[in-house]
């Protein structure tokens, strides 16, 4: 099923969530101060926002900070003591859901997968990537006790299996799923989502949310899954899973190192009309990301408490936080573009395009690059 169809199916359910869900009632309006709806997912990929919300005014020395109004739901954004915006913060299940919310004008800014944003832009949703958030932090997991370790071992297992190997993923537009599927295709394996395909070597299974990854492993719904941190590390710490490899270990060798995953994105209208607040949010992610890198022990404790996972699982993560769209990061985006076109997931604005051709359509890096 194509990405556009999956996003359309999600719209009705998401509308109900937005209408009835917690944390979506705006704080008391302040004259000339906008209220921005901000989304993120419970993952260590989004630790910079989690840390900024948790630390709150302790980040005053960074000039940009958040003042909690209702913890985990409502904040005020300040820069050098000046209030720039009210923030209504919501937790979403997947990056595909974020794109649906963007399309409905129910979300202004989101921390989300770049592959989901690429899919949304392809479909004409007026959104832009403002900055990266991190690199790496994705893994392939099999049940506890598995002797499969590394690419060669995994490839041998797939080749000798008498039935297709089933691999779960949490969202159709997720970076782990795209990297995994693209790597297998390039290695010559037959990958499909059709369990009845007699030629299939690997069958991908949509588990629909990160919360379903570990239960699917325990119940043997799938042979394994690909997912973002902290879920591979949580599975290992809880003794239910074995990390077969980081996705950066997939072939071709070196192609997936320091690879893009999550970004901060916003609706174009919000960037245009609320530029000061958007710029401050990007700045906050920059400073908070640096703090997470420099204070890994405390950042791990903060994130673990926030999303309810073992701190040891967060400490094991290989994530590096950055808002700099480096040359290597851009090369990674180019690989995504090539891979998604190879998988025929683009159907409009990005179909058959090169990165040079779509840079202005996909990115707005005014707050993280000079010139």
VOGU-3710 file (C-alpha; in Angstrom, 3 decimals, decimal comma):
1> xxxxxxxxxx> 0,000/0,000/0,000  1,471/3,365/-0,959  2,351/6,008/1,622  -0,299/8,461/0,422  -3,042/5,866/1,010  -1,792/5,061/4,503  -1,698/8,741/5,415  -5,230/9,222/4,131  -6,528/6,276/6,164  -4,970/7,762/9,296
11> xxxxxxxxxx> -6,687/11,127/8,902  -10,060/10,268/10,465  -8,494/8,683/13,552  -6,052/11,548/13,958  -8,839/14,120/13,721  -10,581/12,446/16,637  -7,337/12,426/18,608  -6,708/16,096/17,985  -10,281/17,083/18,785  -10,518/15,110/22,016
21> xxxxxxxxxx> -6,948/14,499/23,105  -5,193/16,152/26,042  -2,759/18,998/25,762  -4,397/20,652/22,757  -6,293/23,439/24,521  -4,346/26,649/24,126  -2,869/28,446/27,096  -4,299/31,828/28,049  -3,681/34,077/25,026  -1,118/36,841/25,279
31> xxxxxxxxxx> -1,474/39,866/22,990  0,823/39,613/19,958  2,220/36,286/21,163  1,312/33,275/19,007  0,312/29,857/20,240  2,124/27,094/18,383  1,078/23,440/18,363  4,223/21,308/18,672  4,383/17,532/18,201  6,974/14,935/19,107
41> xxxxxxxxxx> 7,245/11,175/19,627  8,311/9,271/22,764  11,803/8,394/21,549  15,365/9,316/22,470  15,615/10,792/18,967  13,631/13,702/20,404  15,607/14,091/23,628  16,545/17,738/22,891  12,896/18,783/23,224  12,345/16,438/26,173
51> xxxxxxxxxx> 15,380/17,904/27,948  14,283/21,476/27,211  10,813/20,775/28,639  12,177/18,912/31,660  14,923/21,413/32,512  12,682/24,396/31,849  14,048/27,633/33,272  17,303/25,923/34,248  18,280/26,622/30,623  18,071/30,406/31,163
61> xxxxxxxxxx> 21,835/30,716/30,711  21,373/29,594/27,107  19,179/32,690/26,474  16,412/30,490/25,047  14,318/28,396/27,419  10,861/27,057/28,193  8,717/27,993/31,177  6,384/25,132/32,172  2,714/26,050/32,550  1,281/22,524/32,553
71> xxxxxxxxxx> 4,181/20,037/32,546  4,377/17,914/29,387  1,522/19,894/27,806  1,879/23,691/27,899  4,950/25,918/27,890  5,971/29,494/27,251  8,944/30,092/24,963  11,366/32,812/26,068  14,472/34,374/24,583  16,558/36,761/26,710
81> xxxxxxxxxx> 13,613/37,193/29,046  11,139/38,053/26,296  8,150/35,787/25,769  7,907/34,759/22,117  5,168/32,125/22,063  2,851/29,810/23,933  3,442/26,156/23,083  0,775/23,441/23,137  2,775/20,227/23,105  1,399/16,842/22,103
91> xxxxxxxxxx> 2,813/13,340/21,838  2,104/11,613/18,526  2,513/7,941/17,706  4,334/8,138/14,384  5,852/10,529/11,888  3,111/9,598/9,414  0,602/10,941/11,941  2,568/14,199/12,123  2,262/14,624/8,366  -1,475/14,060/8,541
101> xxxxxxxxxx> -1,729/16,695/11,270  0,362/19,120/9,208  -1,957/18,586/6,239  -4,964/19,371/8,452  -3,327/22,529/9,907  -3,586/20,851/13,315  0,163/20,965/13,908  2,567/23,881/13,466  5,974/22,428/14,338  7,063/18,823/14,791
111> xxxxxxxxxx> 10,050/16,671/15,598  9,656/13,886/13,089  11,297/11,560/10,589  12,790/13,230/7,519  11,412/10,440/5,334  7,890/11,298/6,504  8,465/14,957/5,653  9,777/13,962/2,227  6,627/11,930/1,658  4,464/14,848/2,792
121> xxxxxxxxxx> 6,279/17,323/0,534  5,912/14,891/-2,365  2,147/14,986/-1,806  2,049/18,783/-1,725  1,791/19,411/2,024  3,311/22,910/2,571  5,997/22,012/5,115  9,754/22,489/5,345  12,655/20,875/7,191  14,170/23,524/9,481
131> xxxxxxxxxx> 17,143/21,542/10,772  18,419/18,061/11,575  18,045/16,782/15,147  20,525/13,902/15,272  22,272/11,142/13,383  22,165/7,359/13,894  20,129/5,624/16,608  18,400/2,795/14,700  18,696/-0,970/15,038  17,627/-4,446/13,922
141> xxxxxxxxxx> 16,386/-6,612/16,797  15,749/-10,354/17,075  14,492/-12,297/20,120  16,680/-12,962/23,137  19,067/-15,833/22,545  19,353/-15,260/18,813  22,802/-16,148/17,477  22,415/-13,819/14,491  24,963/-11,016/14,734  26,009/-8,622/12,006
151> xxxxxxxxxx> 25,150/-8,345/8,328  26,800/-11,541/7,083  25,038/-13,621/9,717  21,685/-12,010/8,999  22,055/-12,401/5,224  22,965/-16,088/5,646  19,914/-16,596/7,861  17,593/-15,079/5,245  19,109/-17,165/2,427  18,768/-20,480/4,232
161> xxxxxxxxxx> 15,335/-19,844/5,746  12,634/-22,157/4,374  10,051/-19,396/4,710  10,145/-15,601/4,369  11,699/-13,841/7,358  9,155/-11,428/8,875  10,480/-8,032/9,975  8,270/-5,480/11,716  8,456/-1,696/11,547  6,532/1,011/13,392
171> xxxxxxxxxx> 5,492/3,341/10,560  5,557/3,233/6,743  7,487/6,509/6,521  9,975/5,707/9,305  13,686/6,038/8,626  14,561/2,566/10,022  12,096/0,927/7,646  13,338/2,873/4,629  17,014/2,186/5,385  16,395/-1,505/6,022
181> xxxxxxxxxx> 14,261/-2,031/2,926  16,606/-0,026/0,739  19,680/-1,911/1,953  18,039/-5,287/1,338  16,938/-4,267/-2,142  20,455/-3,135/-3,020  21,820/-6,435/-1,703  19,522/-8,325/-4,051  16,952/-9,698/-1,605  13,279/-9,922/-2,541
191> xxxxxxxxxx> 11,437/-7,731/-0,008  7,667/-7,307/0,057  4,716/-6,576/2,325  2,682/-9,344/0,693  2,843/-12,445/2,926  1,439/-14,554/0,069  4,234/-13,731/-2,370  5,917/-17,099/-3,085  9,152/-15,383/-4,162  9,520/-13,282/-1,001
201> xxxxxxxxxx> 12,615/-13,638/1,157  11,695/-10,897/3,639  8,146/-9,811/4,466  7,743/-6,400/6,094  5,001/-6,103/8,741  3,468/-2,789/9,794  3,227/-2,830/13,601  1,693/0,678/13,525  3,445/2,195/16,575  6,711/1,985/18,479
211> xxxxxxxxxx> 4,722/0,773/21,502  3,990/-2,433/19,582  7,603/-3,315/18,751  8,572/-5,201/21,915  5,162/-6,928/22,380  5,361/-8,161/18,764  8,760/-9,686/19,507  7,617/-11,351/22,735  4,449/-12,750/21,107  6,447/-13,962/18,089
221> xxxxxxxxxx> 4,221/-11,969/15,742  7,397/-11,230/13,775  10,863/-12,769/13,607  12,424/-9,393/14,319  11,982/-5,675/13,777  13,768/-2,475/12,840  13,201/0,536/15,038  14,557/3,758/16,521  16,303/4,162/19,825  15,533/3,573/22,625
231> xxxxxxxxxx> 13,493/0,518/21,623  16,398/-1,736/20,535  18,236/-0,851/23,756  15,092/-1,323/25,879  14,556/-4,787/24,373  18,144/-5,711/25,245  18,044/-4,264/28,781  14,729/-5,961/29,531  16,148/-9,274/28,350  13,611/-9,884/25,587
241> xxxxxxxxxx> 15,670/-8,980/22,531  19,112/-9,065/20,954  20,439/-6,209/18,841  21,607/-7,880/15,644  23,216/-4,699/14,346  22,947/-0,950/14,123  21,472/0,009/10,781  24,675/1,927/10,017  26,294/-1,502/9,640  24,155/-2,362/6,603
251> xxxxxxxxxx> 25,795/-2,522/3,161  27,082/-0,777/1,179  29,747/-0,286/3,870  29,915/3,287/5,131  26,800/4,487/3,318  24,620/4,556/6,427  27,164/6,080/8,854  26,110/9,366/10,540  22,844/8,984/8,719  19,869/11,379/8,939
261> xxxxxxxxxx> 16,746/10,361/10,761  14,671/12,918/12,669  14,371/16,633/11,938  12,467/19,670/13,110  9,873/20,699/10,525  7,168/23,343/10,325  4,336/24,508/8,136  5,432/27,153/5,640  2,754/29,574/6,846  4,075/29,340/10,398
271> xxxxxxxxxx> 7,671/29,934/9,266  6,543/33,040/7,385  4,229/34,510/10,015  5,941/33,425/13,243  9,580/33,602/12,241  10,908/34,855/15,593  9,315/32,003/17,527  10,380/29,401/14,958  13,945/30,725/14,968  14,020/30,506/18,772
281> xxxxxxxxxx> 12,761/26,905/18,706  15,544/25,951/16,303  18,033/27,703/18,572  16,644/25,856/21,571  17,088/22,500/19,818  20,684/23,453/18,976  21,577/24,313/22,564  19,596/21,483/24,125  21,133/19,002/21,687  24,622/20,156/22,723
291> xxxxxxxxxx> 23,612/19,762/26,358  22,430/16,200/25,712  25,746/15,342/24,025  27,829/16,936/26,803  25,759/15,648/29,740  24,883/12,144/28,575  24,404/10,717/32,060  21,952/13,393/33,181  20,282/13,535/29,769  19,755/9,770/29,932
301> xxxxxxxxxx> 18,160/10,061/33,362  15,906/12,917/32,227  14,755/11,159/29,051  14,255/7,815/30,780  12,065/9,361/33,475  10,095/11,347/30,904  9,124/8,437/28,671  9,210/5,681/31,299  12,092/3,424/30,242  15,273/2,157/31,930
311> xxxxxxxxxx> 18,007/4,808/32,055  20,542/2,143/31,034  18,714/1,760/27,712  19,136/5,476/26,994  22,811/5,420/28,001  23,487/2,637/25,469  22,205/4,756/22,582  24,647/5,733/19,819  22,755/8,915/18,901  24,632/12,163/18,243
321> xxxxxxxxxx> 22,496/15,314/18,428  23,110/18,071/15,898  21,161/20,731/14,029  23,872/21,226/11,403  22,964/20,079/7,864  26,513/18,911/7,075  27,665/17,617/3,700  27,549/14,037/4,973  24,033/14,614/6,327  22,905/15,958/2,956
331> xxxxxxxxxx> 24,472/12,964/1,212  22,317/10,805/3,469  19,201/12,707/2,419  20,221/12,093/-1,173  20,411/8,350/-0,447  16,889/8,490/1,007  15,689/10,276/-2,121  17,281/7,649/-4,358  15,971/4,783/-2,218  12,392/6,054/-2,017
341> xxxxxxxxxx> 12,354/6,573/-5,763  13,722/3,055/-6,228  10,902/1,743/-4,032  8,436/3,856/-6,082  7,106/5,591/-2,973  7,099/9,068/-4,549  4,226/9,882/-6,846  4,400/13,637/-7,481  6,755/16,481/-6,544  9,793/14,358/-5,613
351> xxxxxxxxxx> 9,304/11,590/-8,136  12,459/11,079/-10,181  14,099/14,210/-8,768  17,667/14,813/-7,586  18,528/16,479/-4,289  19,726/19,589/-6,128  16,349/19,882/-7,828  14,294/19,652/-4,615  16,460/21,456/-2,022  14,367/24,627/-2,018
361> xxxxxxxxxx> 11,174/22,570/-1,897  12,262/20,444/1,070  14,541/22,648/3,208  14,482/26,024/4,929  17,840/26,246/6,680  17,836/30,019/7,223  18,246/29,579/11,005  21,129/27,104/10,939  23,299/28,216/8,019  25,076/31,455/7,225
371> x> 24,451/33,503/4,104
//
